């Protein structure tokens, strides 16, 4: 049975005393000091119980745990300020059964508990477990010295051992009180093992976290230390930190260059992002590339136009022979620029066959205006991003070709050549021709938006030059924004002049030949033009001249010759047999044979047409690989003839007993187009009436069922082809009279033009009466 006695009570705040525990306490409350004085007067014993709430300064009996420790006061020391420091040693557990006095201090009746219990195997096992866990806890926590561990382990009494271990643990007051409340040794050891297990788990987690944090800190400290060393080395060498110097350089460039407000704000924002970003982040490279593009673009830079009209005309004439319309348009633009600065740059579309000088003409325009020149080839472009650029979220993103060209130009007002615009196509990645609408629209291109740059760029100052071989391949909305200038093929005389003025000198320089080493006699170039080339431009002509220069270079080096002379007679020994047979006009007037004129992408050509009337059942036979349009023209012409048979003196039943065979020689070459109607009709009438067609006459025009002659295109090219063939007269639709202005005067002087409105007029002039 527990012993009872009455002793003073000392309430403790935030601390708990176990039996066998020696500890210093600082006492300052009046009640507590009175309790200590009472204990010192008697047997130095005092009851120590912990408050439930440590913040409570005046605890009532219900605010104090009812189980505590009876302790002996070993030493008492008064401190300045009225505080007493007391050294106490816990003796045994006790329970407060009754509060006898509440003033001037708490006097309580207690029941004492004895730890002398039977040592069972279960208690022994729990004791060993507690000791082992405590040893592990000491190793992990390193909060108490090993000597203390030894002093605890040697204790044999299980109750005392558990209290000693509990006194060394850093636990919450609730956990400590739970151990103090465990009167039975077995319960106390079980509770202690549970608390030690939980503390071990927490310590393991703390250890893992500390290791991770330490490694991170070591890495960070190492990097910091190395950076500081690097800074010190760079400082000694007079260098700057790359990152700091890079950001500083960007800011310096931002101050030095002139940018629109919106661009300057964007650049400043990106510099701040780069400055805050860690150096090894992948996105920092994207920002650097983006900033480099923004700095490289000519936002405000532009060149001064050379507005000397006479000088510009001299440069254009020096670089190109002929091409009067284009030169006239450029000089008009320069004249307007001299009068006003506000006019936007025109969009010129040069349409013509290969080799007529469209690309080189654009370069000459830039030279005559003293502007930068940029060329972008659009042949084969199928992706819209080629024009508008890629979003910066994609790997390897870049601006489109337009912005790349502006960066190359280093000026916001260059001459920008978009070459081969008719060779663009579209696929699932978008239509690049639709993206070009914004570029080539004078009302929109002052705020052109590139997906990569993301800031509107002003393209209104650019002089756009677009080239194409054929006009019908250019999308209609795009064509509507451009000023089309047709460049037809050159005449033979023009080709000869171009060769003498430009091509021969250029090729001799390229092949290292001096002026006196190679001589081209009169008629040599003309023979090259007639027998070795068939083109509207001069590309093959230049290629053949280059071939002659190579032959000359070899003979000069290998055979030690001082000069080579090329003549019309020895040309075949250098260039081989002629590649093209020159068609000749018919020597005599023939029945059923007429000469038509055709337009091709490489210039004009003649189209001999033969008709034969055979016994048969009225079939119309067409040979020579004719297209659908030409077949329909032949059918329309035959219907016209049937309707006018009596006036033409033709048997009204001719189509019932005869087959009419229309043949166009050179059947391997496809032929199509609405310009051979009157030619085929004339040949059929000639064959049916046995009246010959004049041999020195060529014709072009389309026919209707009523005999009207409709206008056709490509007049200049067709007339040049007829002139080459040696024709004297040309029949053409009256509505094509406006196109005669394009024909060179030297050609017009050698030809007689017969303008007709009806097929009757054609027959009147074409057939020999």
Buried (B, 14 or more C-beta within 10 A) or exposed (E): EEEEBEBBBBBBBEEBBBBBBEBEBEBEBEBBBBBBBBBBEEEBBBBBBBBEEEEEEEBEBEEBBBBBBBBBBEEBEEEEEEEBEBBBBBBBBBBBEEBEEEEEBBBBBBBBBEBEBEEEEEBEEBBEBBBEBBBBBBEBBEEBEEEEBEEBBEBEBBBBBBBBBBBBBEBEBEBBBBBBBBBEBBBBBBBBBEBBBEBBEEBEEEEEEEEEEEEEEEEEEEEEEEEEEEBEEBEEEEEBBEBEEBBBEBBEBBEEBEBBEEBBEBBBEBBEBBBEEEEEEEEBEBBBBBBEBBBEBBBEBBBEBBBBBEEBBEBBBEBBBBBEBBBEBBBEBBEBBEEEEEEBBBBBBBBBBBBBBBBEBBBBBBBBBBBBBBBBBBEEBBBBBBBBBBEBEEEEBBBBBBBBBBBBBBBBBBBBBBBBBBBBEBEEEBBBBBBBBBBBBBEBBBEBEBBBBEBBBBBBBBBBBBBBBEBEEBBEEBBEBBEBBBBBBBBBBBBBBBBEEBBBEBBBEEBEBEEEBBEBEEBBBBBBBBBBBBBBBBBBBBBBBBBBBBBBBEBBEEEEEEEBEBEBEEBEEBBEEBEEEEBEBBEEBBBBBBBBBBBBEBBBBBBBBBBBBEEBEEEBEBEBBBEEBBBEBBBBBBBBBBEBBEEBEBEEEBBEEBBBBBBBEEEEEEBBBBBBBBBBBBBBBBBBBEBBBBBBBBBBBBBBEEBBBBBBBBBBBBBBBBBBBEBBBBBBBBBBEEBBEBBBEEBBEEBEBBBBBBBEBBBEBBBEE
